[in-house]
Amino acid sequence: MDSVSDVEVYGQVLYSYYVLQFLISGLILLLVLVSVVYLTNTFETQQIKDQSFFKQLSRNSKLFLKK
């Protein structure tokens, strides 16, 4: 019987034969993560939207529901 499990064999193959591909895929995933964080952050303070309570409370459903 082998004393090495299948997971260990897959790990040895990944880290010995496919090191370059493994590192490139990790770099791509890191760049995607950084770009998503950068795109979701808004750095301008002028884009803050205020809530208008008067407009929300003064809505009339007759004007917006058409039959």
CHARMM internal coordinates of N, CA and C (Angstrom, degrees):
IC EDIT
DIST 1 N 1 CA 1.4473
DIST 1 CA 1 C 1.5296
ANGL 1 N 1 CA 1 C 109.74
DIST 1 C 2 N 1.3106
ANGL 1 CA 1 C 2 N 114.55
DIHE 1 N 1 CA 1 C 2 N 145.68
DIST 2 N 2 CA 1.4650
ANGL 1 C 2 N 2 CA 119.20
DIHE 1 CA 1 C 2 N 2 CA 176.17
DIST 2 CA 2 C 1.5169
ANGL 2 N 2 CA 2 C 109.64
DIHE 1 C 2 N 2 CA 2 C -79.57
DIST 2 C 3 N 1.3150
ANGL 2 CA 2 C 3 N 115.31
DIHE 2 N 2 CA 2 C 3 N 142.24
DIST 3 N 3 CA 1.4608
ANGL 2 C 3 N 3 CA 119.72
DIHE 2 CA 2 C 3 N 3 CA 176.67
DIST 3 CA 3 C 1.5268
ANGL 3 N 3 CA 3 C 111.63
DIHE 2 C 3 N 3 CA 3 C -92.53
DIST 3 C 4 N 1.3305
ANGL 3 CA 3 C 4 N 116.33
DIHE 3 N 3 CA 3 C 4 N -0.37
DIST 4 N 4 CA 1.4669
ANGL 3 C 4 N 4 CA 121.48
DIHE 3 CA 3 C 4 N 4 CA -179.15
DIST 4 CA 4 C 1.5188
ANGL 4 N 4 CA 4 C 107.88
DIHE 3 C 4 N 4 CA 4 C -105.13
DIST 4 C 5 N 1.3521
ANGL 4 CA 4 C 5 N 116.25
DIHE 4 N 4 CA 4 C 5 N 129.31
DIST 5 N 5 CA 1.4573
ANGL 4 C 5 N 5 CA 119.54
DIHE 4 CA 4 C 5 N 5 CA -179.49
DIST 5 CA 5 C 1.5250
ANGL 5 N 5 CA 5 C 110.41
DIHE 4 C 5 N 5 CA 5 C -82.16
DIST 5 C 6 N 1.3176
ANGL 5 CA 5 C 6 N 115.15
DIHE 5 N 5 CA 5 C 6 N 170.48
DIST 6 N 6 CA 1.4589
ANGL 5 C 6 N 6 CA 120.40
DIHE 5 CA 5 C 6 N 6 CA -178.92
DIST 6 CA 6 C 1.5226
ANGL 6 N 6 CA 6 C 111.98
DIHE 5 C 6 N 6 CA 6 C -64.66
DIST 6 C 7 N 1.3221
ANGL 6 CA 6 C 7 N 117.52
DIHE 6 N 6 CA 6 C 7 N -36.90
DIST 7 N 7 CA 1.4583
ANGL 6 C 7 N 7 CA 121.38
DIHE 6 CA 6 C 7 N 7 CA -179.50
DIST 7 CA 7 C 1.5236
ANGL 7 N 7 CA 7 C 110.22
DIHE 6 C 7 N 7 CA 7 C -64.76
DIST 7 C 8 N 1.3054
ANGL 7 CA 7 C 8 N 117.55
DIHE 7 N 7 CA 7 C 8 N -39.98
DIST 8 N 8 CA 1.4611
ANGL 7 C 8 N 8 CA 120.91
DIHE 7 CA 7 C 8 N 8 CA 178.10
DIST 8 CA 8 C 1.5198
ANGL 8 N 8 CA 8 C 111.37
DIHE 7 C 8 N 8 CA 8 C -66.01
DIST 8 C 9 N 1.3180
ANGL 8 CA 8 C 9 N 116.82
DIHE 8 N 8 CA 8 C 9 N -37.16
DIST 9 N 9 CA 1.4687
ANGL 8 C 9 N 9 CA 120.42
DIHE 8 CA 8 C 9 N 9 CA 178.01
DIST 9 CA 9 C 1.5171
ANGL 9 N 9 CA 9 C 110.49
DIHE 8 C 9 N 9 CA 9 C -65.44
DIST 9 C 10 N 1.3503
ANGL 9 CA 9 C 10 N 116.98
DIHE 9 N 9 CA 9 C 10 N -44.04
DIST 10 N 10 CA 1.4654
ANGL 9 C 10 N 10 CA 120.52
DIHE 9 CA 9 C 10 N 10 CA 177.79
DIST 10 CA 10 C 1.5249
ANGL 10 N 10 CA 10 C 110.90
DIHE 9 C 10 N 10 CA 10 C -62.52
DIST 10 C 11 N 1.3154
ANGL 10 CA 10 C 11 N 117.27
DIHE 10 N 10 CA 10 C 11 N -39.82
DIST 11 N 11 CA 1.4532
ANGL 10 C 11 N 11 CA 120.97
DIHE 10 CA 10 C 11 N 11 CA 177.62
DIST 11 CA 11 C 1.5168
ANGL 11 N 11 CA 11 C 112.47
DIHE 10 C 11 N 11 CA 11 C -63.70
DIST 11 C 12 N 1.3163
ANGL 11 CA 11 C 12 N 117.10
DIHE 11 N 11 CA 11 C 12 N -41.99
DIST 12 N 12 CA 1.4593
ANGL 11 C 12 N 12 CA 120.64
DIHE 11 CA 11 C 12 N 12 CA 178.59
DIST 12 CA 12 C 1.5234
ANGL 12 N 12 CA 12 C 111.06
DIHE 11 C 12 N 12 CA 12 C -65.70
DIST 12 C 13 N 1.3101
ANGL 12 CA 12 C 13 N 116.93
DIHE 12 N 12 CA 12 C 13 N -38.59
DIST 13 N 13 CA 1.4673
ANGL 12 C 13 N 13 CA 120.05
DIHE 12 CA 12 C 13 N 13 CA 178.60
DIST 13 CA 13 C 1.5246
ANGL 13 N 13 CA 13 C 110.23
DIHE 12 C 13 N 13 CA 13 C -66.71
DIST 13 C 14 N 1.3395
ANGL 13 CA 13 C 14 N 117.11
DIHE 13 N 13 CA 13 C 14 N -44.23
DIST 14 N 14 CA 1.4657
ANGL 13 C 14 N 14 CA 120.15
DIHE 13 CA 13 C 14 N 14 CA 179.84
DIST 14 CA 14 C 1.5204
ANGL 14 N 14 CA 14 C 111.74
DIHE 13 C 14 N 14 CA 14 C -61.73
DIST 14 C 15 N 1.3128
ANGL 14 CA 14 C 15 N 117.23
DIHE 14 N 14 CA 14 C 15 N -45.17
DIST 15 N 15 CA 1.4526
ANGL 14 C 15 N 15 CA 120.32
DIHE 14 CA 14 C 15 N 15 CA -174.94
DIST 15 CA 15 C 1.5292
ANGL 15 N 15 CA 15 C 113.16
DIHE 14 C 15 N 15 CA 15 C -83.12
DIST 15 C 16 N 1.2992
ANGL 15 CA 15 C 16 N 119.02
DIHE 15 N 15 CA 15 C 16 N -13.03
DIST 16 N 16 CA 1.4597
ANGL 15 C 16 N 16 CA 118.48
DIHE 15 CA 15 C 16 N 16 CA 179.79
DIST 16 CA 16 C 1.5228
ANGL 16 N 16 CA 16 C 112.68
DIHE 15 C 16 N 16 CA 16 C -104.24
DIST 16 C 17 N 1.3331
ANGL 16 CA 16 C 17 N 118.21
DIHE 16 N 16 CA 16 C 17 N -40.76
DIST 17 N 17 CA 1.4564
ANGL 16 C 17 N 17 CA 120.16
DIHE 16 CA 16 C 17 N 17 CA -175.86
DIST 17 CA 17 C 1.5241
ANGL 17 N 17 CA 17 C 113.68
DIHE 16 C 17 N 17 CA 17 C -98.67
DIST 17 C 18 N 1.3199
ANGL 17 CA 17 C 18 N 117.04
DIHE 17 N 17 CA 17 C 18 N -29.42
DIST 18 N 18 CA 1.4599
ANGL 17 C 18 N 18 CA 121.03
DIHE 17 CA 17 C 18 N 18 CA -174.58
DIST 18 CA 18 C 1.5263
ANGL 18 N 18 CA 18 C 111.82
DIHE 17 C 18 N 18 CA 18 C -118.00
DIST 18 C 19 N 1.3181
ANGL 18 CA 18 C 19 N 117.06
DIHE 18 N 18 CA 18 C 19 N 41.70
DIST 19 N 19 CA 1.4563
ANGL 18 C 19 N 19 CA 120.82
DIHE 18 CA 18 C 19 N 19 CA -177.25
DIST 19 CA 19 C 1.5223
ANGL 19 N 19 CA 19 C 110.73
DIHE 18 C 19 N 19 CA 19 C -66.99
DIST 19 C 20 N 1.3005
ANGL 19 CA 19 C 20 N 117.78
DIHE 19 N 19 CA 19 C 20 N -44.66
DIST 20 N 20 CA 1.4632
ANGL 19 C 20 N 20 CA 121.63
DIHE 19 CA 19 C 20 N 20 CA -177.33
DIST 20 CA 20 C 1.5292
ANGL 20 N 20 CA 20 C 111.06
DIHE 19 C 20 N 20 CA 20 C -63.91
DIST 20 C 21 N 1.3199
ANGL 20 CA 20 C 21 N 117.11
DIHE 20 N 20 CA 20 C 21 N -45.98
DIST 21 N 21 CA 1.4564
ANGL 20 C 21 N 21 CA 120.68
DIHE 20 CA 20 C 21 N 21 CA 179.20
DIST 21 CA 21 C 1.5247
ANGL 21 N 21 CA 21 C 111.32
DIHE 20 C 21 N 21 CA 21 C -64.46
DIST 21 C 22 N 1.3161
ANGL 21 CA 21 C 22 N 116.46
DIHE 21 N 21 CA 21 C 22 N -37.56
DIST 22 N 22 CA 1.4564
ANGL 21 C 22 N 22 CA 121.80
DIHE 21 CA 21 C 22 N 22 CA 178.91
DIST 22 CA 22 C 1.5264
ANGL 22 N 22 CA 22 C 110.76
DIHE 21 C 22 N 22 CA 22 C -64.82
DIST 22 C 23 N 1.3223
ANGL 22 CA 22 C 23 N 117.89
DIHE 22 N 22 CA 22 C 23 N -43.10
DIST 23 N 23 CA 1.4563
ANGL 22 C 23 N 23 CA 121.59
DIHE 22 CA 22 C 23 N 23 CA 179.16
DIST 23 CA 23 C 1.5217
ANGL 23 N 23 CA 23 C 112.18
DIHE 22 C 23 N 23 CA 23 C -69.83
DIST 23 C 24 N 1.3283
ANGL 23 CA 23 C 24 N 117.29
DIHE 23 N 23 CA 23 C 24 N -38.33
DIST 24 N 24 CA 1.4653
ANGL 23 C 24 N 24 CA 120.56
DIHE 23 CA 23 C 24 N 24 CA 178.41
DIST 24 CA 24 C 1.5210
ANGL 24 N 24 CA 24 C 110.89
DIHE 23 C 24 N 24 CA 24 C -65.69
DIST 24 C 25 N 1.3161
ANGL 24 CA 24 C 25 N 117.57
DIHE 24 N 24 CA 24 C 25 N -41.51
DIST 25 N 25 CA 1.4670
ANGL 24 C 25 N 25 CA 119.71
DIHE 24 CA 24 C 25 N 25 CA 178.20
DIST 25 CA 25 C 1.5302
ANGL 25 N 25 CA 25 C 110.62
DIHE 24 C 25 N 25 CA 25 C -66.08
DIST 25 C 26 N 1.3138
ANGL 25 CA 25 C 26 N 118.73
DIHE 25 N 25 CA 25 C 26 N -36.67
DIST 26 N 26 CA 1.4564
ANGL 25 C 26 N 26 CA 121.61
DIHE 25 CA 25 C 26 N 26 CA 175.87
DIST 26 CA 26 C 1.5187
ANGL 26 N 26 CA 26 C 111.82
DIHE 25 C 26 N 26 CA 26 C -65.52
DIST 26 C 27 N 1.3310
ANGL 26 CA 26 C 27 N 117.39
DIHE 26 N 26 CA 26 C 27 N -38.72
DIST 27 N 27 CA 1.4559
ANGL 26 C 27 N 27 CA 121.47
DIHE 26 CA 26 C 27 N 27 CA 177.60
DIST 27 CA 27 C 1.5285
ANGL 27 N 27 CA 27 C 111.09
DIHE 26 C 27 N 27 CA 27 C -66.63
DIST 27 C 28 N 1.3227
ANGL 27 CA 27 C 28 N 116.91
DIHE 27 N 27 CA 27 C 28 N -40.49
DIST 28 N 28 CA 1.4702
ANGL 27 C 28 N 28 CA 120.99
DIHE 27 CA 27 C 28 N 28 CA 177.70
DIST 28 CA 28 C 1.5227
ANGL 28 N 28 CA 28 C 110.18
DIHE 27 C 28 N 28 CA 28 C -63.15
DIST 28 C 29 N 1.3280
ANGL 28 CA 28 C 29 N 117.55
DIHE 28 N 28 CA 28 C 29 N -43.92
DIST 29 N 29 CA 1.4595
ANGL 28 C 29 N 29 CA 120.36
DIHE 28 CA 28 C 29 N 29 CA 178.26
DIST 29 CA 29 C 1.5295
ANGL 29 N 29 CA 29 C 111.95
DIHE 28 C 29 N 29 CA 29 C -63.99
DIST 29 C 30 N 1.3203
ANGL 29 CA 29 C 30 N 117.56
DIHE 29 N 29 CA 29 C 30 N -36.89
DIST 30 N 30 CA 1.4543
ANGL 29 C 30 N 30 CA 121.08
DIHE 29 CA 29 C 30 N 30 CA 177.25
DIST 30 CA 30 C 1.5261
ANGL 30 N 30 CA 30 C 110.74
DIHE 29 C 30 N 30 CA 30 C -65.61
DIST 30 C 31 N 1.3251
ANGL 30 CA 30 C 31 N 117.46
DIHE 30 N 30 CA 30 C 31 N -43.39
DIST 31 N 31 CA 1.4679
ANGL 30 C 31 N 31 CA 120.92
DIHE 30 CA 30 C 31 N 31 CA 178.58
DIST 31 CA 31 C 1.5204
ANGL 31 N 31 CA 31 C 111.63
DIHE 30 C 31 N 31 CA 31 C -64.30
DIST 31 C 32 N 1.3226
ANGL 31 CA 31 C 32 N 116.99
DIHE 31 N 31 CA 31 C 32 N -38.17
DIST 32 N 32 CA 1.4686
ANGL 31 C 32 N 32 CA 120.41
DIHE 31 CA 31 C 32 N 32 CA 177.59
DIST 32 CA 32 C 1.5218
ANGL 32 N 32 CA 32 C 110.23
DIHE 31 C 32 N 32 CA 32 C -64.65
DIST 32 C 33 N 1.3085
ANGL 32 CA 32 C 33 N 117.57
DIHE 32 N 32 CA 32 C 33 N -42.63
DIST 33 N 33 CA 1.4616
ANGL 32 C 33 N 33 CA 121.52
DIHE 32 CA 32 C 33 N 33 CA 179.39
DIST 33 CA 33 C 1.5216
ANGL 33 N 33 CA 33 C 111.33
DIHE 32 C 33 N 33 CA 33 C -63.19
DIST 33 C 34 N 1.3142
ANGL 33 CA 33 C 34 N 117.63
DIHE 33 N 33 CA 33 C 34 N -44.62
DIST 34 N 34 CA 1.4620
ANGL 33 C 34 N 34 CA 121.43
DIHE 33 CA 33 C 34 N 34 CA 179.48
DIST 34 CA 34 C 1.5265
ANGL 34 N 34 CA 34 C 110.53
DIHE 33 C 34 N 34 CA 34 C -65.48
DIST 34 C 35 N 1.3286
ANGL 34 CA 34 C 35 N 118.01
DIHE 34 N 34 CA 34 C 35 N -40.40
DIST 35 N 35 CA 1.4634
ANGL 34 C 35 N 35 CA 120.11
DIHE 34 CA 34 C 35 N 35 CA -179.34
DIST 35 CA 35 C 1.5240
ANGL 35 N 35 CA 35 C 111.50
DIHE 34 C 35 N 35 CA 35 C -68.80
DIST 35 C 36 N 1.3230
ANGL 35 CA 35 C 36 N 118.61
DIHE 35 N 35 CA 35 C 36 N -35.61
DIST 36 N 36 CA 1.4619
ANGL 35 C 36 N 36 CA 120.82
DIHE 35 CA 35 C 36 N 36 CA 177.54
DIST 36 CA 36 C 1.5223
ANGL 36 N 36 CA 36 C 110.26
DIHE 35 C 36 N 36 CA 36 C -66.00
DIST 36 C 37 N 1.3080
ANGL 36 CA 36 C 37 N 117.58
DIHE 36 N 36 CA 36 C 37 N -42.14
DIST 37 N 37 CA 1.4646
ANGL 36 C 37 N 37 CA 120.53
DIHE 36 CA 36 C 37 N 37 CA 178.49
DIST 37 CA 37 C 1.5244
ANGL 37 N 37 CA 37 C 110.00
DIHE 36 C 37 N 37 CA 37 C -65.19
DIST 37 C 38 N 1.3188
ANGL 37 CA 37 C 38 N 117.72
DIHE 37 N 37 CA 37 C 38 N -40.18
DIST 38 N 38 CA 1.4625
ANGL 37 C 38 N 38 CA 121.15
DIHE 37 CA 37 C 38 N 38 CA 179.60
DIST 38 CA 38 C 1.5245
ANGL 38 N 38 CA 38 C 111.38
DIHE 37 C 38 N 38 CA 38 C -66.43
DIST 38 C 39 N 1.3151
ANGL 38 CA 38 C 39 N 118.00
DIHE 38 N 38 CA 38 C 39 N -41.10
DIST 39 N 39 CA 1.4578
ANGL 38 C 39 N 39 CA 120.97
DIHE 38 CA 38 C 39 N 39 CA -178.02
DIST 39 CA 39 C 1.5204
ANGL 39 N 39 CA 39 C 113.00
DIHE 38 C 39 N 39 CA 39 C -72.52
DIST 39 C 40 N 1.3126
ANGL 39 CA 39 C 40 N 118.01
DIHE 39 N 39 CA 39 C 40 N -28.92
DIST 40 N 40 CA 1.4617
ANGL 39 C 40 N 40 CA 119.87
DIHE 39 CA 39 C 40 N 40 CA -178.87
DIST 40 CA 40 C 1.5205
ANGL 40 N 40 CA 40 C 112.64
DIHE 39 C 40 N 40 CA 40 C -83.16
DIST 40 C 41 N 1.3084
ANGL 40 CA 40 C 41 N 118.70
DIHE 40 N 40 CA 40 C 41 N -19.61
DIST 41 N 41 CA 1.4651
ANGL 40 C 41 N 41 CA 120.78
DIHE 40 CA 40 C 41 N 41 CA 177.65
DIST 41 CA 41 C 1.5198
ANGL 41 N 41 CA 41 C 109.42
DIHE 40 C 41 N 41 CA 41 C -81.92
DIST 41 C 42 N 1.3268
ANGL 41 CA 41 C 42 N 116.18
DIHE 41 N 41 CA 41 C 42 N 134.68
DIST 42 N 42 CA 1.4553
ANGL 41 C 42 N 42 CA 121.01
DIHE 41 CA 41 C 42 N 42 CA 173.87
DIST 42 CA 42 C 1.5112
ANGL 42 N 42 CA 42 C 107.44
DIHE 41 C 42 N 42 CA 42 C -108.28
DIST 42 C 43 N 1.3081
ANGL 42 CA 42 C 43 N 116.02
DIHE 42 N 42 CA 42 C 43 N 123.97
DIST 43 N 43 CA 1.4476
ANGL 42 C 43 N 43 CA 121.15
DIHE 42 CA 42 C 43 N 43 CA -174.50
DIST 43 CA 43 C 1.5230
ANGL 43 N 43 CA 43 C 112.41
DIHE 42 C 43 N 43 CA 43 C -96.19
DIST 43 C 44 N 1.3269
ANGL 43 CA 43 C 44 N 117.90
DIHE 43 N 43 CA 43 C 44 N -12.57
DIST 44 N 44 CA 1.4502
ANGL 43 C 44 N 44 CA 120.92
DIHE 43 CA 43 C 44 N 44 CA -179.34
DIST 44 CA 44 C 1.5234
ANGL 44 N 44 CA 44 C 109.61
DIHE 43 C 44 N 44 CA 44 C -90.68
DIST 44 C 45 N 1.3140
ANGL 44 CA 44 C 45 N 115.50
DIHE 44 N 44 CA 44 C 45 N 133.54
DIST 45 N 45 CA 1.4557
ANGL 44 C 45 N 45 CA 119.15
DIHE 44 CA 44 C 45 N 45 CA -179.36
DIST 45 CA 45 C 1.5206
ANGL 45 N 45 CA 45 C 111.52
DIHE 44 C 45 N 45 CA 45 C -86.06
DIST 45 C 46 N 1.3234
ANGL 45 CA 45 C 46 N 119.08
DIHE 45 N 45 CA 45 C 46 N -8.80
DIST 46 N 46 CA 1.4517
ANGL 45 C 46 N 46 CA 122.00
DIHE 45 CA 45 C 46 N 46 CA -178.39
DIST 46 CA 46 C 1.5159
ANGL 46 N 46 CA 46 C 112.42
DIHE 45 C 46 N 46 CA 46 C -79.05
DIST 46 C 47 N 1.3009
ANGL 46 CA 46 C 47 N 118.93
DIHE 46 N 46 CA 46 C 47 N -10.05
DIST 47 N 47 CA 1.4467
ANGL 46 C 47 N 47 CA 122.09
DIHE 46 CA 46 C 47 N 47 CA -177.33
DIST 47 CA 47 C 1.5244
ANGL 47 N 47 CA 47 C 112.83
DIHE 46 C 47 N 47 CA 47 C -89.81
DIST 47 C 48 N 1.3044
ANGL 47 CA 47 C 48 N 118.17
DIHE 47 N 47 CA 47 C 48 N 8.50
DIST 48 N 48 CA 1.4585
ANGL 47 C 48 N 48 CA 121.39
DIHE 47 CA 47 C 48 N 48 CA 179.88
DIST 48 CA 48 C 1.5217
ANGL 48 N 48 CA 48 C 108.69
DIHE 47 C 48 N 48 CA 48 C -74.21
DIST 48 C 49 N 1.3135
ANGL 48 CA 48 C 49 N 116.35
DIHE 48 N 48 CA 48 C 49 N 127.85
DIST 49 N 49 CA 1.4539
ANGL 48 C 49 N 49 CA 121.16
DIHE 48 CA 48 C 49 N 49 CA -179.50
DIST 49 CA 49 C 1.5178
ANGL 49 N 49 CA 49 C 109.13
DIHE 48 C 49 N 49 CA 49 C -99.86
DIST 49 C 50 N 1.3118
ANGL 49 CA 49 C 50 N 114.93
DIHE 49 N 49 CA 49 C 50 N 129.35
DIST 50 N 50 CA 1.4553
ANGL 49 C 50 N 50 CA 119.95
DIHE 49 CA 49 C 50 N 50 CA 177.95
DIST 50 CA 50 C 1.5185
ANGL 50 N 50 CA 50 C 109.56
DIHE 49 C 50 N 50 CA 50 C -91.48
DIST 50 C 51 N 1.3021
ANGL 50 CA 50 C 51 N 115.04
DIHE 50 N 50 CA 50 C 51 N 150.41
DIST 51 N 51 CA 1.4467
ANGL 50 C 51 N 51 CA 120.88
DIHE 50 CA 50 C 51 N 51 CA 179.43
DIST 51 CA 51 C 1.5225
ANGL 51 N 51 CA 51 C 109.26
DIHE 50 C 51 N 51 CA 51 C -89.82
DIST 51 C 52 N 1.3344
ANGL 51 CA 51 C 52 N 116.79
DIHE 51 N 51 CA 51 C 52 N 130.54
DIST 52 N 52 CA 1.4477
ANGL 51 C 52 N 52 CA 121.67
DIHE 51 CA 51 C 52 N 52 CA 179.89
DIST 52 CA 52 C 1.5257
ANGL 52 N 52 CA 52 C 108.60
DIHE 51 C 52 N 52 CA 52 C -101.32
DIST 52 C 53 N 1.3219
ANGL 52 CA 52 C 53 N 115.69
DIHE 52 N 52 CA 52 C 53 N 103.29
DIST 53 N 53 CA 1.4591
ANGL 52 C 53 N 53 CA 120.06
DIHE 52 CA 52 C 53 N 53 CA -178.14
DIST 53 CA 53 C 1.5267
ANGL 53 N 53 CA 53 C 111.20
DIHE 52 C 53 N 53 CA 53 C -68.06
DIST 53 C 54 N 1.3291
ANGL 53 CA 53 C 54 N 116.41
DIHE 53 N 53 CA 53 C 54 N -37.05
DIST 54 N 54 CA 1.4497
ANGL 53 C 54 N 54 CA 119.57
DIHE 53 CA 53 C 54 N 54 CA -177.58
DIST 54 CA 54 C 1.5243
ANGL 54 N 54 CA 54 C 111.46
DIHE 53 C 54 N 54 CA 54 C -63.46
DIST 54 C 55 N 1.3260
ANGL 54 CA 54 C 55 N 117.68
DIHE 54 N 54 CA 54 C 55 N -42.69
DIST 55 N 55 CA 1.4591
ANGL 54 C 55 N 55 CA 120.66
DIHE 54 CA 54 C 55 N 55 CA 179.58
DIST 55 CA 55 C 1.5276
ANGL 55 N 55 CA 55 C 111.53
DIHE 54 C 55 N 55 CA 55 C -66.40
DIST 55 C 56 N 1.3030
ANGL 55 CA 55 C 56 N 116.78
DIHE 55 N 55 CA 55 C 56 N -35.83
DIST 56 N 56 CA 1.4570
ANGL 55 C 56 N 56 CA 119.51
DIHE 55 CA 55 C 56 N 56 CA -178.72
DIST 56 CA 56 C 1.5243
ANGL 56 N 56 CA 56 C 111.47
DIHE 55 C 56 N 56 CA 56 C -72.84
DIST 56 C 57 N 1.3184
ANGL 56 CA 56 C 57 N 116.62
DIHE 56 N 56 CA 56 C 57 N -38.87
DIST 57 N 57 CA 1.4525
ANGL 56 C 57 N 57 CA 119.74
DIHE 56 CA 56 C 57 N 57 CA -177.29
DIST 57 CA 57 C 1.5278
ANGL 57 N 57 CA 57 C 112.83
DIHE 56 C 57 N 57 CA 57 C -79.97
DIST 57 C 58 N 1.3249
ANGL 57 CA 57 C 58 N 117.31
DIHE 57 N 57 CA 57 C 58 N -21.60
DIST 58 N 58 CA 1.4551
ANGL 57 C 58 N 58 CA 119.73
DIHE 57 CA 57 C 58 N 58 CA -177.75
DIST 58 CA 58 C 1.5294
ANGL 58 N 58 CA 58 C 112.93
DIHE 57 C 58 N 58 CA 58 C -94.09
DIST 58 C 59 N 1.2856
ANGL 58 CA 58 C 59 N 118.54
DIHE 58 N 58 CA 58 C 59 N 9.01
DIST 59 N 59 CA 1.4711
ANGL 58 C 59 N 59 CA 120.70
DIHE 58 CA 58 C 59 N 59 CA 178.03
DIST 59 CA 59 C 1.5274
ANGL 59 N 59 CA 59 C 110.20
DIHE 58 C 59 N 59 CA 59 C -68.96
DIST 59 C 60 N 1.2788
ANGL 59 CA 59 C 60 N 114.66
DIHE 59 N 59 CA 59 C 60 N 141.42
DIST 60 N 60 CA 1.4465
ANGL 59 C 60 N 60 CA 121.39
DIHE 59 CA 59 C 60 N 60 CA 179.50
DIST 60 CA 60 C 1.5317
ANGL 60 N 60 CA 60 C 107.79
DIHE 59 C 60 N 60 CA 60 C -114.46
DIST 60 C 61 N 1.2934
ANGL 60 CA 60 C 61 N 117.21
DIHE 60 N 60 CA 60 C 61 N 124.47
DIST 61 N 61 CA 1.4582
ANGL 60 C 61 N 61 CA 119.57
DIHE 60 CA 60 C 61 N 61 CA -175.86
DIST 61 CA 61 C 1.5259
ANGL 61 N 61 CA 61 C 112.46
DIHE 60 C 61 N 61 CA 61 C -69.49
DIST 61 C 62 N 1.3153
ANGL 61 CA 61 C 62 N 118.07
DIHE 61 N 61 CA 61 C 62 N -22.22
DIST 62 N 62 CA 1.4687
ANGL 61 C 62 N 62 CA 120.93
DIHE 61 CA 61 C 62 N 62 CA 179.40
DIST 62 CA 62 C 1.5290
ANGL 62 N 62 CA 62 C 111.21
DIHE 61 C 62 N 62 CA 62 C -66.86
DIST 62 C 63 N 1.3075
ANGL 62 CA 62 C 63 N 116.92
DIHE 62 N 62 CA 62 C 63 N -30.71
DIST 63 N 63 CA 1.4567
ANGL 62 C 63 N 63 CA 119.92
DIHE 62 CA 62 C 63 N 63 CA -178.84
DIST 63 CA 63 C 1.5375
ANGL 63 N 63 CA 63 C 112.40
DIHE 62 C 63 N 63 CA 63 C -76.17
DIST 63 C 64 N 1.3018
ANGL 63 CA 63 C 64 N 116.60
DIHE 63 N 63 CA 63 C 64 N -27.34
DIST 64 N 64 CA 1.4562
ANGL 63 C 64 N 64 CA 120.29
DIHE 63 CA 63 C 64 N 64 CA -173.12
DIST 64 CA 64 C 1.5019
ANGL 64 N 64 CA 64 C 114.29
DIHE 63 C 64 N 64 CA 64 C -102.39
DIST 64 C 65 N 1.3100
ANGL 64 CA 64 C 65 N 119.03
DIHE 64 N 64 CA 64 C 65 N -16.47
DIST 65 N 65 CA 1.4498
ANGL 64 C 65 N 65 CA 122.26
DIHE 64 CA 64 C 65 N 65 CA 178.74
DIST 65 CA 65 C 1.5221
ANGL 65 N 65 CA 65 C 108.65
DIHE 64 C 65 N 65 CA 65 C -101.10
DIST 65 C 66 N 1.3141
ANGL 65 CA 65 C 66 N 115.64
DIHE 65 N 65 CA 65 C 66 N 108.54
DIST 66 N 66 CA 1.4570
ANGL 65 C 66 N 66 CA 120.09
DIHE 65 CA 65 C 66 N 66 CA 179.47
DIST 66 CA 66 C 1.5158
ANGL 66 N 66 CA 66 C 109.07
DIHE 65 C 66 N 66 CA 66 C -101.49
DIST 66 C 67 N 1.3227
ANGL 66 CA 66 C 67 N 115.16
DIHE 66 N 66 CA 66 C 67 N 142.01
DIST 67 N 67 CA 1.4524
ANGL 66 C 67 N 67 CA 119.89
DIHE 66 CA 66 C 67 N 67 CA -179.31
DIST 67 CA 67 C 1.4957
ANGL 67 N 67 CA 67 C 111.83
DIHE 66 C 67 N 67 CA 67 C -104.33
END
COOR INIT
IC SEED 1 N 1 CA 1 C
IC BUILD
